[in-house]
């Protein structure tokens, strides 16, 4: 249990940051799912549009520290490859 004022403050801060970061990750997942559902439906136009919207969200996740840059790069590359394969 935290005894010092600083440790108590860090616990409060960590709880707030965990909530914010969880919301960020959930938002990014939603954008990725939109791309994946468009790919599953075979709609290249919708998939391309959704991919264009997902890319800045992934980049923002990296900038905010909720995703590693290689993770975001891998996800974007795989989604791009899948969208391109929809001919």
C-alpha angles and dihedrals in degrees: 000000000000114000105172123072091238092053090050090050091049090053091053091046093047091052092052093046092047090055093048093046092047089055090049093052091047091051092051091048089053091054091048091049090053089057092046093049091050089050091049090051090050093235105145095182094053091043092052092049092047091048091052089053094046097051097069090044091055090047090050090051089055092047091050092047100244094115131036112242092240091052092053091045091051093048093048093047093051093047091048091050091050093048091048091051090060097092 
